[in-house]
Amino acid sequence: MKLQRAHAGALREAGILTDDDLANLQHGLDAIEREYGTAPCPASDAEDIHTWIESTLTERVGHAGRKIHTGRSRNDQVATLLKMYVIEAGEALSDDLESLIRTSCRRAKDWADLVFPLQTHNQFAAPGSVGFWALRHATAFDRVRRHLRFCVSHWRLRCPLGSGAVAGSSIPIDRRLQAEALGFEHPSRNALDSTTTRDECVELLALAAQVALHLQSFAADVIVFTQTPLGWTVYPRSFATGSSMMPNKSNPDAMELLRGECCAVVTAHGHALTLLKGLPGGYNRDLQCIKPLVHETVEKLTTLCRMAGAFLEQLDFDADRLAASLAQGGIGAALHMERKVLDGLALREAHHAVAAEVQQHGPSAVTADASDAARYRTSGGASPAEVRRIADEIQQELG
């Protein structure tokens, strides 16, 4: 109804509505909102919700209702309402990401001293900590959140309402009044573009896909950490299921479902691009297919973010299994090499020397222990102190 009120106010300023007309429309809109604001609209022969609102207004307030559609089209209404939905969805997703980031930072500090092997190429590579791993996800989600906040501010710049069907209107409507009433900064600059583009939808879906990719990576990590040979996690029972045949099984179903459900979020972006590919200028009904795609993706991603946060709250790790893994894979090799560099040996010579030790004595010659993570000195590195510093920094920036 906000859109209807904004347009009615502009029509009054343009002299199309009288003060009495405007008052009658406001009363009618108030009544419709009270009656149907939280309930589905009744069955109707109206072509769509916009036509239903107009006909219902006309039934209730008479002549003024017949004026409400002056100077506009369903095309610019749809574009405006969809853009407003995307803005609200972007803000809500940003809030959900903030909650997930805070949880990740808190767990990162909890686990900063819980040292385990970090991996590259799915092989043990170097000592780090579970906290460092959790902080990796906080950093990734925060990066997308920042981009999302920027996009939301950009989406608020230009309001499509008043663009009409394709070329504006000969009625002298002050579109600045409409934009201001709806929370935008300015009217859009080109009516043809306003009714044709769905850029904000594509941008939201692209950012949603990024979030989904990070969620998939989180889920994939946990599934690997939980597998029998490692057994690093104390996997929350409330997020697991047993086997109908094998009594010994407790399966990481929630993480597998998280990984799988994210696929629909990732593919939604490509779906939207394909819908828009090759469309001529001006409104085409193909654009209607974008709306359910955006709605379904936002709803799904909201659920997945909240589930990931709830899971992370309950996830824990087996310190003994983590410690035992430090003796595998020769993961102390890089730190051993850098110790030689600090003692004055050139890097390449130190590299060859440690490689020779591993070749002669095996990976057991360069094992790591729980104290090794504290040896990292670079900003953003895996030392427990740095993990806590960055986690605190991110939380402070969130406010």
C-alpha positions as CSV (number, residue, x, y, z in Angstrom):
1,M,0.0,0.0,0.0
2,K,3.0,2.2,0.4
3,L,3.4,2.4,-3.3
4,Q,-0.3,3.3,-3.8
5,R,0.0,6.1,-1.2
6,A,3.1,7.5,-2.8
7,H,1.4,7.6,-6.2
8,A,-1.7,9.2,-4.8
9,G,0.3,12.0,-3.2
10,A,2.0,12.7,-6.5
11,L,-1.3,12.7,-8.3
12,R,-2.7,15.3,-5.8
13,E,0.4,17.5,-6.5
14,A,-0.2,17.2,-10.2
15,G,-3.9,18.3,-9.8
16,I,-5.4,15.0,-10.8
17,L,-6.8,14.3,-7.4
18,T,-8.6,16.7,-5.1
19,D,-8.0,16.9,-1.4
20,D,-11.2,14.9,-0.9
21,D,-10.1,12.3,-3.5
22,L,-6.8,11.9,-1.7
23,A,-8.5,11.6,1.7
24,N,-10.9,9.0,0.4
25,L,-8.1,7.0,-1.2
26,Q,-6.1,7.0,2.0
27,H,-9.1,5.8,4.0
28,G,-9.8,3.1,1.4
29,L,-6.1,2.0,1.4
30,D,-6.1,1.9,5.2
31,A,-9.2,-0.3,5.2
32,I,-7.8,-2.7,2.7
33,E,-4.5,-2.9,4.6
34,R,-6.3,-3.7,7.8
35,E,-8.4,-6.3,6.2
36,Y,-5.8,-8.0,4.0
37,G,-2.4,-7.0,5.4
38,T,-1.8,-10.4,7.0
39,A,-4.3,-12.4,5.0
40,P,-4.5,-13.6,1.4
41,C,-6.6,-11.6,-0.9
42,P,-10.0,-13.2,-1.8
43,A,-10.7,-15.0,-5.0
44,S,-11.2,-12.5,-7.8
45,D,-11.4,-12.2,-11.6
46,A,-8.7,-9.5,-11.4
47,E,-5.7,-10.2,-13.6
48,D,-3.2,-9.5,-10.8
49,I,-2.8,-7.9,-7.4
50,H,-2.4,-4.4,-8.9
51,T,-5.7,-4.6,-10.8
52,W,-7.4,-6.1,-7.7
53,I,-6.3,-3.2,-5.5
54,E,-7.6,-0.7,-8.0
55,S,-11.0,-2.4,-8.4
56,T,-11.3,-2.9,-4.7
57,L,-10.5,0.8,-4.1
58,T,-13.1,1.8,-6.7
59,E,-15.7,-0.3,-5.0
60,R,-15.0,1.3,-1.7
61,V,-14.4,4.9,-2.5
62,G,-16.0,5.4,-5.8
63,H,-14.8,8.0,-8.3
64,A,-11.4,8.6,-6.7
65,G,-10.5,4.9,-7.2
66,R,-10.9,5.3,-10.9
67,K,-8.1,7.9,-10.9
68,I,-5.5,6.0,-9.0
69,H,-4.0,4.4,-12.1
70,T,-3.4,7.7,-13.8
71,G,0.1,8.2,-15.2
72,R,1.4,4.7,-14.3
73,S,1.4,1.1,-15.6
74,R,1.6,-2.3,-14.1
75,N,5.0,-2.4,-15.6
76,D,6.5,0.4,-13.4
77,Q,4.6,-0.9,-10.4
78,V,6.0,-4.4,-10.8
79,A,9.5,-3.0,-11.3
80,T,9.2,-0.8,-8.2
81,L,7.7,-3.4,-5.9
82,L,10.3,-5.9,-6.9
83,K,13.1,-3.5,-6.3
84,M,11.7,-2.7,-2.9
85,Y,11.5,-6.4,-2.1
86,V,15.1,-6.9,-3.2
87,I,16.2,-4.0,-0.9
88,E,14.3,-5.5,2.0
89,A,15.7,-9.0,1.2
90,G,19.2,-7.6,1.0
91,E,18.9,-5.9,4.4
92,A,17.5,-9.1,6.0
93,L,20.2,-11.3,4.4
94,S,22.8,-8.8,5.7
95,D,21.4,-9.2,9.2
96,D,21.5,-13.0,8.9
97,L,25.1,-12.9,7.7
98,E,26.0,-10.6,10.6
99,S,24.6,-13.1,13.0
100,L,26.5,-15.9,11.4
101,I,29.7,-13.8,11.4
102,R,29.3,-13.1,15.1
103,T,28.8,-16.8,15.8
104,S,31.9,-17.7,13.7
105,C,34.0,-15.1,15.4
106,R,32.9,-16.3,18.9
107,R,33.7,-19.9,18.0
108,A,37.0,-18.8,16.5
109,K,38.1,-17.4,19.8
110,D,36.8,-20.5,21.6
111,W,38.9,-22.7,19.4
112,A,42.0,-20.4,18.8
113,D,44.3,-22.8,20.8
114,L,42.9,-26.0,19.4
115,V,45.6,-26.8,17.0
116,F,45.1,-29.2,14.1
117,P,46.4,-29.8,10.5
118,L,45.4,-27.3,7.9
119,Q,45.0,-28.8,4.4
120,T,45.9,-28.0,0.8
121,H,45.0,-30.4,-2.0
122,N,43.0,-32.4,0.6
123,Q,46.3,-33.3,2.3
124,F,47.7,-32.2,5.7
125,A,49.9,-29.2,5.0
126,A,50.7,-27.1,8.1
127,P,49.6,-26.6,11.7
128,G,46.9,-24.1,12.4
129,S,43.9,-24.1,14.7
130,V,40.2,-24.8,14.5
131,G,39.7,-21.2,15.5
132,F,41.7,-20.1,12.4
133,W,39.4,-22.3,10.3
134,A,36.2,-20.8,11.8
135,L,37.7,-17.3,11.3
136,R,38.2,-18.1,7.6
137,H,34.4,-18.5,7.2
138,A,33.7,-15.3,9.3
139,T,36.0,-13.4,6.9
140,A,34.3,-14.8,3.8
141,F,30.8,-14.1,5.0
142,D,31.8,-10.6,6.1
143,R,33.2,-9.8,2.7
144,V,29.9,-10.7,1.0
145,R,28.0,-8.8,3.7
146,R,29.9,-5.6,3.0
147,H,29.3,-6.0,-0.7
148,L,25.6,-6.6,-0.1
149,R,25.4,-3.5,2.1
150,F,27.0,-1.4,-0.8
151,C,24.5,-2.9,-3.3
152,V,21.5,-2.1,-1.1
153,S,22.6,1.5,-0.9
154,H,23.0,1.6,-4.7
155,W,19.6,0.0,-5.2
156,R,18.0,2.8,-3.2
157,L,19.3,5.5,-5.6
158,R,16.7,5.3,-8.4
159,C,13.0,4.7,-8.2
160,P,11.2,3.2,-11.2
161,L,7.7,4.4,-10.2
162,G,6.4,6.9,-12.7
163,S,8.1,5.3,-15.7
164,G,4.7,4.2,-16.9
165,A,4.5,1.4,-19.4
166,V,7.6,2.3,-21.3
167,A,8.0,6.1,-21.9
168,G,6.7,7.9,-18.9
169,S,3.4,10.0,-19.0
170,S,2.1,13.3,-20.3
171,I,0.6,13.8,-16.9
172,P,3.0,16.2,-15.0
173,I,3.7,13.9,-12.1
174,D,6.6,14.9,-9.8
175,R,8.5,11.6,-9.6
176,R,10.7,13.1,-7.0
177,L,7.8,13.0,-4.6
178,Q,7.2,9.3,-5.4
179,A,10.8,8.4,-4.9
180,E,11.1,10.2,-1.6
181,A,7.9,8.6,-0.2
182,L,9.2,5.2,-1.1
183,G,12.7,5.7,0.4
184,F,14.6,6.2,-2.8
185,E,16.9,9.1,-3.4
186,H,16.0,10.0,-7.0
187,P,13.7,9.0,-9.8
188,S,15.1,6.6,-12.4
189,R,16.7,8.2,-15.4
190,N,15.2,6.4,-18.3
191,A,11.7,4.9,-18.4
192,L,12.5,2.3,-21.0
193,D,15.4,1.1,-18.9
194,S,13.3,1.1,-15.7
195,T,10.7,-1.2,-17.1
196,T,13.2,-3.5,-18.9
197,T,16.0,-4.1,-16.4
198,R,16.1,-6.4,-13.4
199,D,19.7,-5.7,-12.5
200,E,19.1,-5.6,-8.8
201,C,17.6,-9.1,-9.0
202,V,20.6,-10.4,-10.8
203,E,23.0,-8.7,-8.3
204,L,21.1,-10.1,-5.3
205,L,21.1,-13.6,-6.8
206,A,24.9,-13.3,-7.5
207,L,25.6,-12.3,-3.9
208,A,23.3,-15.1,-2.7
209,A,25.3,-17.5,-4.9
210,Q,28.5,-16.4,-3.2
211,V,27.0,-16.9,0.2
212,A,25.9,-20.4,-0.9
213,L,29.3,-21.3,-2.1
214,H,30.8,-20.4,1.2
215,L,28.2,-22.4,3.0
216,Q,28.9,-25.3,0.8
217,S,32.6,-25.1,1.6
218,F,31.8,-24.9,5.3
219,A,29.6,-28.0,5.0
220,A,32.2,-29.9,3.0
221,D,34.9,-29.1,5.6
222,V,32.8,-30.4,8.4
223,I,31.9,-33.6,6.5
224,V,35.6,-34.3,5.9
225,F,36.5,-33.5,9.5
226,T,33.7,-35.9,10.7
227,Q,34.7,-38.9,8.5
228,T,35.9,-42.0,10.4
229,P,39.7,-41.8,9.7
230,L,39.9,-38.3,11.1
231,G,37.0,-38.2,13.7
232,W,38.0,-34.6,14.6
233,T,34.5,-33.3,15.3
234,V,32.1,-33.9,18.2
235,Y,29.2,-33.7,15.7
236,P,25.9,-32.5,17.3
237,R,23.4,-35.4,17.5
238,S,20.5,-33.0,16.9
239,F,22.0,-32.4,13.4
240,A,22.7,-36.1,12.6
241,T,20.7,-39.2,11.7
242,G,21.4,-42.9,12.2
243,S,21.3,-45.6,9.6
244,S,18.2,-47.8,9.2
245,M,20.5,-50.8,8.8
246,M,23.8,-50.0,10.4
247,P,23.6,-49.4,14.2
248,N,27.1,-47.9,14.3
249,K,26.3,-45.0,12.0
250,S,25.7,-41.4,12.9
251,N,25.5,-39.5,9.6
252,P,26.3,-35.7,9.1
253,D,23.0,-35.3,7.3
254,A,22.5,-31.6,8.1
255,M,25.8,-30.7,6.5
256,E,25.1,-32.9,3.5
257,L,21.7,-31.2,3.1
258,L,23.3,-27.8,3.5
259,R,25.8,-28.6,0.8
260,G,23.0,-30.0,-1.5
261,E,20.4,-27.3,-0.9
262,C,22.9,-24.6,-1.7
263,C,23.0,-25.8,-5.2
264,A,19.6,-24.3,-5.9
265,V,20.8,-21.0,-4.7
266,V,23.9,-21.1,-6.8
267,T,22.0,-22.0,-10.0
268,A,19.3,-19.3,-9.5
269,H,21.8,-16.7,-10.6
270,G,22.4,-18.5,-13.9
271,H,18.7,-19.1,-14.3
272,A,18.0,-15.3,-14.0
273,L,20.8,-14.5,-16.5
274,T,19.3,-17.0,-19.0
275,L,15.8,-15.5,-18.6
276,L,17.2,-12.0,-19.4
277,K,19.5,-13.1,-22.2
278,G,18.5,-11.6,-25.5
279,L,15.3,-9.9,-24.3
280,P,14.4,-6.8,-26.4
281,G,13.8,-3.4,-24.7
282,G,10.5,-2.7,-23.0
283,Y,8.5,-5.0,-20.7
284,N,8.3,-8.6,-21.7
285,R,6.3,-11.2,-19.8
286,D,9.5,-13.3,-19.4
287,L,10.4,-10.8,-16.7
288,Q,7.6,-12.2,-14.5
289,C,9.6,-15.5,-14.2
290,I,12.2,-13.6,-12.2
291,K,9.9,-12.9,-9.2
292,P,9.4,-16.4,-7.9
293,L,13.0,-17.2,-8.6
294,V,14.1,-14.3,-6.3
295,H,11.5,-15.0,-3.6
296,E,12.3,-18.8,-3.4
297,T,16.1,-18.1,-3.4
298,V,15.8,-15.6,-0.6
299,E,13.6,-17.8,1.5
300,K,15.9,-20.8,1.0
301,L,19.1,-18.9,1.7
302,T,17.6,-17.4,4.9
303,T,16.8,-20.9,6.2
304,L,20.3,-22.2,5.3
305,C,22.1,-19.3,7.0
306,R,20.2,-19.7,10.2
307,M,20.7,-23.4,10.2
308,A,24.4,-23.0,9.7
309,G,24.6,-20.6,12.6
310,A,22.6,-22.9,14.9
311,F,24.8,-25.8,13.9
312,L,28.0,-23.9,14.5
313,E,26.8,-23.0,18.0
314,Q,26.6,-26.7,18.8
315,L,29.6,-28.0,16.9
316,D,32.7,-29.1,18.9
317,F,36.0,-30.9,18.4
318,D,37.9,-33.8,19.9
319,A,41.1,-32.3,21.2
320,D,42.8,-35.7,21.5
321,R,42.0,-36.7,17.9
322,L,43.3,-33.3,16.7
323,A,46.5,-33.6,18.6
324,A,47.1,-37.1,17.3
325,S,46.8,-35.8,13.7
326,L,49.6,-33.3,14.3
327,A,52.1,-36.2,14.0
328,Q,50.9,-37.1,10.5
329,G,51.9,-35.7,7.1
330,G,55.1,-34.0,8.2
331,I,53.1,-30.8,8.7
332,G,55.9,-29.1,10.7
333,A,58.1,-29.0,7.6
334,A,57.4,-25.4,6.5
335,L,58.0,-24.0,10.1
336,H,61.1,-26.2,10.4
337,M,62.4,-24.7,7.1
338,E,61.7,-21.1,8.2
339,R,63.6,-21.8,11.5
340,K,66.6,-22.5,9.4
341,V,66.0,-19.3,7.4
342,L,65.9,-17.3,10.6
343,D,69.2,-19.0,11.6
344,G,70.8,-17.5,8.4
345,L,70.3,-20.2,5.7
346,A,69.0,-19.0,2.4
347,L,65.4,-20.1,1.7
348,R,66.1,-22.4,-1.2
349,E,68.9,-24.1,0.7
350,A,66.7,-24.5,3.7
351,H,63.9,-25.9,1.5
352,H,66.3,-28.5,0.0
353,A,67.6,-29.4,3.5
354,V,64.2,-30.1,5.0
355,A,63.1,-32.0,1.9
356,A,66.2,-34.2,2.3
357,E,65.4,-34.8,6.0
358,V,61.9,-35.9,5.1
359,Q,63.1,-38.1,2.3
360,Q,65.7,-39.8,4.6
361,H,63.7,-40.1,7.9
362,G,60.1,-39.8,6.7
363,P,57.4,-37.3,7.7
364,S,57.9,-38.1,11.4
365,A,61.1,-36.0,11.2
366,V,59.0,-32.8,11.0
367,T,55.9,-33.4,13.1
368,A,54.1,-30.5,14.7
369,D,52.7,-29.9,18.2
370,A,50.2,-27.6,19.8
371,S,52.7,-24.9,20.4
372,D,53.7,-24.5,16.8
373,A,50.8,-22.4,15.8
374,A,52.0,-19.6,18.1
375,R,55.1,-19.3,15.9
376,Y,53.3,-17.5,13.0
377,R,54.1,-13.8,13.0
378,T,52.3,-12.4,9.9
379,S,49.1,-10.4,10.0
380,G,46.2,-12.6,9.2
381,G,48.2,-15.7,10.0
382,A,47.2,-18.7,12.1
383,S,48.7,-17.8,15.5
384,P,46.1,-18.0,18.3
385,A,46.7,-14.4,19.2
386,E,46.1,-13.2,15.7
387,V,43.0,-15.3,15.4
388,R,41.6,-13.5,18.5
389,R,42.7,-10.1,17.3
390,I,41.1,-10.4,13.9
391,A,37.9,-11.9,15.4
392,D,37.7,-9.0,17.8
393,E,38.3,-6.6,15.0
394,I,35.5,-8.0,12.8
395,Q,33.1,-7.9,15.7
396,Q,34.0,-4.3,16.5
397,E,33.4,-3.3,12.9
398,L,30.0,-4.9,13.1
399,G,29.2,-2.6,16.0
